[in-house]
């Protein structure tokens, strides 16, 4: 009978194989200046012991609440610290199913609805949410630090699963649909496929040294969960930065003092270092010394991509999603085919043609055939049945062109979703439809933009005779309830993020007269840059 690999089996094996190697480097900062004065090490054996200690604490606490083993337990955490990893892995080790909530979803009503949908029996949360959950009709516990946990003696359950359908995690889509994110249930069979893909993705470039990478995002999202599973399999080390958009000075410090040799970053944040490296030869030299710079999320701006290529940076692009983890990796290297994407070995994907009407409506005016990436049901990473199409496969909505046999270039999406600064998704059409419903008497037309930005912006063509300043305030007031239920990166709550333009002035398609989202972003880029700079 097959046994399925998981984050827990990976940790057990690696703690045995690399007990004294550092698995995490954690910053110790000066309280007054915030400057990192030291990066402390946590070994693989200590990590395993800490996970089991945390598991026994939560097992005792939840058993005292009458919560049975295998129950779903909500975790509402920043996901950016070692302690957060202990809560997530500890809950798993104790025999529960973590349901992971991002702190970018700040509305307790939406969180409670999702807890109920998943059948969660308790919630463990960061202290910032404690007061807003006092009336929740289920046990709520503070995510205490390990030093504040009492020790308990418990025989922990076995970590190996022989049932591919056994629930192991519940994530949430990074964008809202009909007022809230969707559940992304994950089972043992899916996680086994994730472990295999993560191993390929994180294979060391230099096998004679320990790989050292850096935290990519919150552990409550799939990207860092995936990358950590990959790092653990190779006995690698992961640095916890002071914040997700860490400075170029901190990057240099991590390379110098922690021997960082693989930089995993969302492209929006990497672009900051690339821009700084144009004026800072020392930074450029450090970037050139890295074994690999792996980017994910949005594509790099063309000028950044050209700068990286011209200066010999070892770039690799990873294409993924919450539902499937990493799916495609670029070829890499110095050739012209370096940026082209290929499926990770061991997967079963289809690139299926979309019809001509869909191609035109998506804004892709090209004679080349557009292909949608489809995760076939035979692929181990095909997500839960609740997320699949009527044909049994998972349709990503991501569009590609086949540039060479088996090698693809990303060409956007076949819907109205965009990706924000940290690669979380936003349904622009839902925002536009809400504005039309609530403010239909005040506007003629509107469009939402914000690819690669911290939050979306709304462009509005006003109805005749409407005062522009009052229009902005009215839109914020009338749409407030709608936005309160959405992730922070999906919200428009500041009137400065509403741009009023003359009637009929926004660029449109020649055939149906639809406003062209990408053309608006390009035409108003300078104005948008000023708006977002003023909000920082």
N, C-alpha and C positions, 0 to 999 in steps of 0.2 A: 504494500500500500504506500502511495506517495506521501511524503511529508513536505509541507510548504514552508519556504524560507520567509522570514519576516525581519523587521528591525531588531527584534529580541534575539532571534537565532544568530543574526549577524553580530550583535554585541557580544553574545556568549562566546562565539568563536574567536572574535578579535581580542577580547579580554584575556583569553587563554593564549593566543598567539603573540600578542604584543603587550603583556601586562604592564610594563614599565614605560612604554612609549607615551608621550603626551597626546591626548585626544582633543583637548581644548586648551586654548590660551585665553585667559580672561583679564580684562583691563582693571588695574587698580589706579584710581584717579585721585588727584588732589581735590579736596572738597571745595576749596575756595576758587581755584582757577579752572577746574575741570580737565586739566592736563593729565595725560596718562604718565605715571612715573614708573610703572612696572607692569609686565604681563605675566600673571601667575599661571602655572601649568597644572592640569588635571590629567592623571594617567588613565589608561584604559581600565586597569583593575579598580581604581578609585571610582570611576564612572559606574562600572557595573555594581560595586558595593553601594554606591549612593542611590542608584535606581532601585535596588532591592530594599534598601532602608525605607525609601519613599513609598514603595509598593506596600510594605507592611503597615506603614502609617495609614495609608488610604484604605487598606483592607480593613483595619480595625475601625476606622472612623465610619466607613460606609456600612459595615456589618452592624455597627451600633445604631445606624439609621434604619436597619432592616432592609438594606438594598442587597439583592442577591447577586452572586457572581454572574458574569456575562452581561450585566446591565449596561446600558448606554449612560455615560456620565458627561455632562457638559463641562468644557474648559474654556473660560473667557479670559485670555491672557495676552500680554504683549508679544510673547514668543521670541524675544530677542536676547534672552539670557540663559545661562546654564541651568539656573533654577527652573525655568520654564520647561526645558528638556526633561528634567527630573520628574516634573509633574506628569508630562505626557507619557514618557516611557514607563514611569512608575505605575500609573493607572493601568497601562497595558499589562505590565508584569504582574499586577495584582489580579488580573483576570477580567478587567472591565473594557468597555469600548469607548475610547475618547471621542467626544463630539467637539470639534475645535472651532471656536469663535474668534474672529479677529477683533482687536480693539478698534479697528476702523469701522466696525458696525456698532455704533454707540447707543442705539435705541433699545431699551430693555423690553419693550412690548414685542418687537420683532424677534429678539432673542428668545423670549418665552414661547412665542408661537412655534419657533423652530425646535425648541426643546420638546414641546408637546408632539410635534410631527414625528420626531425621531423616537418618541417614547422614553426620553431621558428620565432617570430616577433621582438625579441630584445635579448640582452645579457647583463647580469650584472656580473662583474668580479672583481677579486682581482687586486690590483694595479700592481703586478708583470707582468700581461699580457697586460697592457694598451697599450704599444708601439707596440706590435705585432699584434694588432687588429685595428689599425688606418684606414685600408682600407676596413674593413668589410662593406658589403652593407646592413646593418641594424642598428638600434639604439644601441649604446653601452654605458653603464653607469657603473661608478665606484661603487663598493659595499661600500658605505660610512658608517661610524659608526652612530649609532642612535643619538649621541650628535650633529652630523653635519646635521641631517635631519630637514627640516622645518616642522612645524606642519600643517596639513590640515584637514578640516572637510569633511568627506565623509560618506554616509550610506553604510556600507559594505554589500556584498551579503549574503544571508542565507548560513549556513554551512552544512545543511543536504541535502543529495542527495537521490532521489528515483529512480535514473537511474543507474543500475549496470554497464552500459557500458560507463559512463561518465569518461573522462580522468582525472587523478589526479596527476600523476608523470610520468616522463620518466627517467629511469636509463640507464646505459650502461653496457654491459658485461665487466667483469674485465680483459678480455684478448682480443686480436685482432684476427679477422678472415678476411682474404683477405685484409689486410692492415689497418683495423680500427675496433674498437669495434662495436658491434651490438646494436641497440636500444632495450630497454626493456620497452615497454609501460605498464603502470599500470592503471587500472580503479577502480571505486568505489567498485565493487563486490569483486575484488582481495584484495583491501585495507581492506575491512570489515573482510575478512578471516585472514589477517595479524594481525589486531587488536585482534581478538580472540586468535590466536596462541601466540601473544606477552604477553597477559594476563596470559596464562598458564605458559609460560616460566619464567615470572618475579614474580610469586606469592611468597610473603614473607615467609621465613622459620620461622621467629619469628614475629607473627602478633601483638605482644604487643609493638613493636618499629618500627620506620621508617627505611625502607631499604635505605642503601646508597651504590651506585655502582660507577663505574668509566667509563668514555668515552672509548669505545672499538676501535673506528676508525673514519674515516671521515664521516660526515653526508651526503657526496655526494656518499657514498656507502650504501648498504642495511643493513649491520650488525648494525651499530649504529642507523640508522633510526628505525630499528625493536626494538632494545633494549630500545630506548627512549620511543617509544609508549608503551612498556610494563611497564617501570618505571612509566610513567605518570598515568597509570590506577590504580596504587596502592598507589598514593601519595608519591612515593619514591623520593630520591634525587640522582643527578648524578654529580660527580666531574669532572671538566675539568682539566686534567693533563697538565703539561708544554710541554710534547711531548708524542707521542703514545708509544714509548719504554722508559717509565719513569724508573728512577733508583729505586733500592731497598730502598734507603734512603727516596725517595719521597713516595714510597708505605707505609713505616712505618709512615711517617708524616701524610698521608691521613687517616690511621687507627687511629692514635693517636688524631689528631686534628679535623678530619671531621667525625669520627665514621664509616669509611668504614667497611661494614660487608659482602659485596658481590663483589668479584673480577671477572669481566668479561674481559678476555684477550685472544688474539690469542696465541696459544701454544708456538710459537717461542719466544715471549716476556716473557711468564710465566716461561719458562725454565731457563731464566736468574735468576729469583728470587729463583727458586728451587735449582739451583747450588749454589747460594750465601748462601742459608739457611743451606747448609752442614757445612759451617764454622762459621755461625752467628746464635747462639742459640736464640738470641732475635728476629731475623727475623723469624725463624722457629716457635717460640711461637706465633707471630702475625699471621702467616699463619694458624696455628692450631686454632686460635680464630675465624676465619672467618666462617660465616654461610654457605657460598658456594663459591667455586672457579669454575667458568664456563669457559671452554675452547672451542675454535672453530677453524676452519681451519684445519691445519695439526694435525696428531696424535702426542701425546707427545712421545719423545724417550723413549724406554723401561726402561732405568735406572731411568729417571725422574718419570715415572709412578710408578715404584716400590718404589722409595723413598717417593713419596706422599702417597701411600697406607700404607707403613710401618709406617709412622709418623702420620697417622690418619687425613690427610687433606680431607676436604669435597668436593671432586671433582665431577663435572658434565660435560658431553660432549654434545655440541650442534652441529648438522650437518645441514648446510644450503647452500643456493646459492643465487646469485643476483636475479634470476628469481622467486624464491619462498620464500625467507626469510628462517627462521628456519623450518626444516622439521622433524628432529629426535632428541630425547633427550635420554641420557643414563639413565639407571635405578638408578645409584648412590648407595650410602650406602657402607657397609663394606664387602658384600658378593662377591663371585667369579663372579657373574653376573653383578657387578657394572658398567663395561664399555660397556655393550651391549646396543645397540640403539633400540628405539621403535618410531614409528610414533607419532607425537603430536596428542592428541585426537581431533576429529572433522574433520580430514583429510581423504582422500580416495586415498590411494597409492597402487600400485602393485609392487611386487618384482618378476620380470619375468625372467625365465631362459635364459641365452645366449647360443649360440650353441658352440660346442666343439672347432671348428676352432678359433672362436673369443677368447675363453678362453685361448687357447695355444698362440695365437699371442699377447695377453695382458700380457704374461709372468706368468700366473697363472697355475703352474703345480700342480694340486691337483685333487683328485678324487671327492671332494665335489662339488656340483653344485653351480656355480656362478650365482648370481641374479642381474639384473639391476633394480635400483629404478626408477619407472615410476610414474609420477604424473597424475592421471586419470582426464579426462575432467570433471568428476562429482565433483572433489574436488575444493572448493572455491578458493584455492591458485594456481590452474593451470594457468600458465601465458598466455599472449596474444596469439591469434591464429597464429600470425606470427612466433612464437617460437616453435610451436607444430609440431609433426611428422605427417605423412600422415594419421595415425590412429586417429588423433584428440587429442592424449595424449602428455604430455611433457616427453621426454626421457632424463634423467639426464646424462647418461653415467657413473654413479657411481655404482660400483659393491660391492656386499655384500654376506656374507654367513649367512644362518639362523642357529644360534648356539642352540637356544631353540625356541619353538613355539612362533612366533611373536617378537623375539628378534634377532638382527642382529649385525654382525661385519663388519666394512668397510674393503674392500680388494682392493682399488685402482680404476682405471678407465679402460674403454674399448677403450681408444683412447690415443693420444700422448700429452695430456695436463698435466702440473704439476702445483703445487701451490707454490708461492714464500713465502718469510719470513712473509709477512703480509696477506697471504692467497689469494692474487690476482692470477689470472690464467695466464698461458703462454702456447702457442701452440709451442711445441718444433719442431714438424715436419715442420711447416712453416719456421722456422729458418734454419733447416737442408736443406730443399729443396732449399731455396734461396742461401745457400752456395754452394750447388752442381751446381746450374745454373750459378752463377757468378764466381765460382772458380774451376769448374770441371777439368780444366787442371792442377791444383795445388795440388789436394787432391785425395786420393783413397777412403776414407770413413770418415764419421764424425758422431758425436752424441752430442746432447745438454742435459746437466744435470743442476740441481740447485734446487731441491726440498727443501723448507725451507730456501733458500738463498735470499739475497737482489736482485740478478739478475742472469740470466743463465750464464753458462760457456760452452764453445765449446771444445770438444776433437776431434783432427784431426789426421788421419793417412795420411802422405804426399805422394805425387807422388814421384817416384825416382828422385834423384838429386836436389830436391828443398831445398833451404836454409831456415832453420827453422825460424830464426829471420825475414827474409824478408817475409816469408809466413804469419806470424801473421799480419804484417803491410799491406800486400796486401789484406788479408781477411777483415780487418777493413775498408780499403779504398773502396773495391768493394761492401761491404754490407752496407755502411753508409746510403745511401738513403732509403733502406729498413727499417733499424732500426729507422730512424728519425721519422717515422710515428707511432711508437709503444709506449705503455706505458713505463715509466722508468723501471719498474720491468721486462720488456720483452727485454730490449736492451742489446746488447753486443757491447760496444764502446771502451773498454779498451783492449789492446793486452794482458795484464796479465790474462784476462779471456779466453784466447785461450791456450789450452794445446796440444802440439805436441808430439805424441807418435809413437813408431816404427810401421811399416806396419804389420797388422794382429795381433797386440797385445791386442786389446780391446776384452773383453769377449763376446762370441757370443752364440746363440742358436744352439743346436746340429742338428736340422732338416733343417732349412732354412738359417742358418748362419747370422741371424740378430743380430746386436749389442744389448746387454741387458743393458738398461738404468740404472736400479737399481743396477745391478752388477758393472757397471762402477763407480757409486756414492760410493758404498761400498769399492771397491778396491782402489780408489784414495781419500778417505775421508780426510786423513791427509794432502795431498797436497792441496786439496780444502780448508781445514780449514786455511792453511797458506796464500793462495791466497786472500781469503775474509778478513782475519785479516789485510793484508797489504793494503787493499783498504779503510779501515775505517778511 
